[in-house]
Amino acid sequence: MSRQIVLDTETTGLEPSEGHRIIEIGCVEMINRRLTGNNFHQYLQPDREIDAGAIEVHGISNEFLADKPRFAEVAASLLDYLRGAELIIHNAAFDVGFLNHELAQLGADQGRVEDHCQVTDSLVLARKKHPGQRNSLDALCKRYEVNNSHRDLHGALLDAEILAQVYLAMTGGQKSLQLQQEDSEGEQQSTRIRRLPSQRPPLPVIPPSAEELQLHQRQVQALAESTGLPIAEWG
């Protein structure tokens, strides 16, 4: 069984070394490349003010987090959830750095994220697959036609759900050659790809009209003149 967890965090700022903390953790579980719905989502009280620039990104306010649990209260359940899985994180150094900083505050016996899970950076994968191109999550959504129109602000669970779709598309798409379609009662049924028989009538050949031939010849002549190549190489 292949268990993968797509993870994202939101934070009070950019640098844990400056005392910034995690304020939201969102995780989406996939088993054998299929979403299970067994997700993990938690807002956290950071015991410090959130930078104004960070609020502009995720929209989470200090007031909203006032009654939320602290990381220490959810650490055990989070590690139990993550343990043994492959973590898929976009720009993993950022999120893992924050998670390891939070774990370090609880004592060395907690270990590091890498002690509990394998970490795969989807940003590194994207850069290898699309060198020299933009590989932000928004750019990948556009490239792989993943709908993120409902993403006005960053959110850990929402971004994890979107990244899961992008990761599946980027690493091979569907696992099986089965298409899902709805029947007349709205229930999904599986439809396998239908292969055409090898013995079948030949496709009809429709010859071009005289007008179409004339238009084609004009286009070939124009291409030859614009490139300097003889017409024989364009016909």
C-alpha positions as CSV (number, residue, x, y, z in Angstrom):
1,M,0.0,0.0,0.0
2,S,1.4,3.4,-1.0
3,R,0.3,6.1,1.5
4,Q,1.1,9.7,0.6
5,I,0.2,12.9,2.5
6,V,0.0,16.2,0.7
7,L,0.8,18.9,3.3
8,D,0.8,22.6,3.5
9,T,1.2,25.2,6.3
10,E,0.4,28.8,6.9
11,T,2.6,30.8,9.3
12,T,3.0,34.2,11.1
13,G,5.9,35.1,8.9
14,L,8.8,33.8,6.8
15,E,11.5,32.8,9.2
16,P,11.2,30.4,12.2
17,S,14.6,31.6,13.3
18,E,13.0,35.0,14.0
19,G,10.3,33.4,16.2
20,H,7.6,32.9,13.6
21,R,5.2,30.1,14.1
22,I,2.8,27.8,12.3
23,I,-0.8,28.9,12.5
24,E,-2.5,26.4,10.1
25,I,-1.7,22.8,9.0
26,G,-3.6,21.1,6.2
27,C,-3.1,17.6,5.0
28,V,-4.7,15.4,2.4
29,E,-4.3,11.7,2.4
30,M,-3.9,9.5,-0.8
31,I,-3.6,5.8,-0.8
32,N,-2.4,4.2,-4.1
33,R,-2.8,7.6,-5.7
34,R,-6.5,7.9,-4.7
35,L,-7.8,10.6,-2.4
36,T,-9.3,9.0,0.7
37,G,-11.0,11.9,2.5
38,N,-9.0,11.1,5.6
39,N,-7.6,14.6,6.0
40,F,-6.0,16.5,8.8
41,H,-6.7,20.2,9.4
42,Q,-5.9,22.4,12.3
43,Y,-5.6,26.1,13.1
44,L,-3.1,27.0,15.8
45,Q,-2.6,29.7,18.4
46,P,1.0,31.0,17.8
47,D,1.4,33.2,21.0
48,R,2.7,36.1,18.9
49,E,1.4,38.6,16.4
50,I,1.1,37.7,12.7
51,D,3.0,39.9,10.3
52,A,0.8,42.2,8.3
53,G,2.3,40.8,5.0
54,A,1.4,37.3,6.1
55,I,-2.2,38.3,6.8
56,E,-2.4,39.7,3.3
57,V,-1.5,36.3,1.9
58,H,-3.7,34.0,4.0
59,G,-6.2,36.3,5.6
60,I,-5.9,34.6,9.1
61,S,-6.2,37.2,11.9
62,N,-4.8,37.2,15.4
63,E,-8.4,37.4,16.8
64,F,-9.5,34.3,14.9
65,L,-6.6,32.2,16.4
66,A,-7.1,33.4,20.0
67,D,-9.1,30.3,21.1
68,K,-7.2,27.7,19.0
69,P,-5.0,25.0,20.4
70,R,-1.2,25.4,20.5
71,F,1.1,23.2,18.5
72,A,2.2,21.2,21.6
73,E,-1.5,20.1,22.0
74,V,-1.8,18.6,18.5
75,A,1.8,17.4,17.9
76,A,1.2,13.8,19.0
77,S,-1.9,13.4,16.8
78,L,-0.2,15.1,13.9
79,L,2.9,12.8,14.1
80,D,0.6,9.7,14.4
81,Y,-1.2,10.8,11.2
82,L,2.0,11.5,9.3
83,R,4.1,8.5,10.5
84,G,5.3,6.2,7.7
85,A,3.8,8.2,4.9
86,E,5.5,10.0,2.0
87,L,5.0,13.7,2.4
88,I,4.3,15.7,-0.8
89,I,5.1,19.4,-0.1
90,H,5.6,22.3,-2.5
91,N,8.8,24.1,-1.5
92,A,9.3,21.5,1.2
93,A,12.2,23.3,2.8
94,F,9.9,26.1,4.0
95,D,7.2,23.9,5.6
96,V,9.6,21.2,7.0
97,G,11.8,24.0,8.4
98,F,8.8,25.3,10.4
99,L,7.6,21.9,11.5
100,N,11.1,20.9,12.7
101,H,11.3,24.2,14.6
102,E,8.0,23.6,16.3
103,L,9.1,20.0,17.2
104,A,12.4,21.3,18.6
105,Q,10.5,23.5,21.0
106,L,8.9,20.3,22.5
107,G,12.2,18.6,23.1
108,A,14.8,16.5,21.2
109,D,12.8,13.3,21.8
110,Q,10.3,14.5,19.2
111,G,12.8,14.1,16.4
112,R,12.5,15.8,13.1
113,V,9.9,15.4,10.4
114,E,12.3,13.3,8.3
115,D,12.6,10.8,11.2
116,H,8.9,10.0,10.8
117,C,8.3,10.4,7.1
118,Q,9.8,10.5,3.6
119,V,9.6,14.0,2.2
120,T,9.2,14.7,-1.5
121,D,9.4,18.3,-2.8
122,S,6.9,18.8,-5.6
123,L,8.6,22.1,-6.5
124,V,11.9,20.2,-7.2
125,L,9.9,17.6,-9.3
126,A,8.3,20.5,-11.3
127,R,11.6,22.2,-11.9
128,K,13.1,19.0,-13.3
129,K,10.0,18.4,-15.5
130,H,9.7,22.0,-16.6
131,P,13.1,23.6,-16.5
132,G,13.3,27.4,-17.0
133,Q,9.5,27.8,-16.5
134,R,7.4,29.2,-13.7
135,N,6.6,26.4,-11.3
136,S,4.5,28.1,-8.5
137,L,1.4,26.3,-7.5
138,D,-0.7,28.8,-9.5
139,A,1.5,28.3,-12.6
140,L,1.2,24.5,-12.3
141,C,-2.6,24.7,-12.0
142,K,-2.7,26.6,-15.2
143,R,-0.3,24.2,-17.0
144,Y,-2.2,21.1,-15.8
145,E,-5.7,22.7,-16.1
146,V,-6.4,22.3,-12.4
147,N,-9.2,24.7,-11.3
148,N,-8.1,27.0,-8.6
149,S,-10.5,29.8,-9.3
150,H,-11.9,29.5,-5.7
151,R,-8.5,30.3,-4.3
152,D,-8.7,34.0,-3.4
153,L,-6.3,33.6,-0.5
154,H,-3.9,31.0,0.6
155,G,-5.2,28.3,3.0
156,A,-3.3,25.2,4.1
157,L,-6.0,22.7,3.5
158,L,-7.2,24.3,0.3
159,D,-3.6,24.5,-1.1
160,A,-3.0,20.9,-0.1
161,E,-6.1,19.8,-2.0
162,I,-5.1,21.7,-5.1
163,L,-1.5,20.4,-4.8
164,A,-2.8,16.8,-4.7
165,Q,-4.5,17.3,-8.0
166,V,-1.5,19.0,-9.5
167,Y,0.9,16.2,-8.2
168,L,-1.3,13.5,-9.7
169,A,-1.4,15.2,-13.0
170,M,2.3,16.0,-13.0
171,T,3.3,12.4,-12.1
172,G,1.1,10.5,-14.5
173,G,-2.5,11.4,-14.0
174,Q,-5.0,8.6,-13.6
175,K,-3.6,5.3,-12.3
176,S,-6.1,3.2,-14.2
177,L,-7.6,3.5,-17.7
178,Q,-11.1,3.9,-16.4
179,L,-13.2,7.0,-16.9
180,Q,-16.0,8.1,-14.5
181,Q,-19.3,9.2,-15.9
182,E,-22.7,9.7,-14.4
183,D,-25.6,7.6,-15.3
184,S,-29.1,8.9,-15.8
185,E,-29.7,8.8,-12.0
186,G,-26.6,10.8,-11.2
187,E,-24.6,7.9,-9.9
188,Q,-21.1,7.3,-11.1
189,Q,-20.3,4.2,-13.1
190,S,-17.0,3.0,-14.5
191,T,-16.6,2.9,-18.3
192,R,-13.6,1.2,-19.8
193,I,-12.0,2.6,-23.0
194,R,-13.6,0.8,-26.0
195,R,-11.1,-0.4,-28.6
196,L,-12.2,-0.5,-32.3
197,P,-11.9,-3.9,-34.0
198,S,-8.9,-4.3,-36.3
199,Q,-11.1,-5.5,-39.1
200,R,-13.3,-2.6,-40.0
201,P,-14.2,-0.7,-43.3
202,P,-11.5,1.8,-44.5
203,L,-12.1,5.4,-43.8
204,P,-13.5,7.3,-46.8
205,V,-11.1,9.5,-48.8
206,I,-12.7,12.8,-49.9
207,P,-10.6,14.5,-52.6
208,P,-10.2,18.3,-52.5
209,S,-12.2,20.5,-54.9
210,A,-10.6,22.5,-57.6
211,E,-11.1,25.7,-55.5
212,E,-9.4,24.0,-52.5
213,L,-6.4,22.9,-54.6
214,Q,-6.1,26.5,-55.9
215,L,-6.1,27.9,-52.4
216,H,-3.5,25.3,-51.3
217,Q,-1.2,26.3,-54.2
218,R,-1.4,29.9,-53.3
219,Q,-0.5,29.2,-49.7
220,V,2.5,27.1,-50.8
221,Q,3.6,29.8,-53.1
222,A,3.4,32.4,-50.3
223,L,5.4,30.2,-47.9
224,A,8.1,29.6,-50.5
225,E,8.4,33.3,-51.1
226,S,8.6,34.2,-47.4
227,T,11.2,31.5,-46.6
228,G,13.2,31.4,-49.8
229,L,12.8,27.7,-50.1
230,P,11.7,26.1,-53.4
231,I,8.1,25.2,-53.7
232,A,9.0,21.5,-53.9
233,E,10.0,21.6,-50.2
234,W,6.6,22.9,-49.2
235,G,4.3,20.8,-51.4
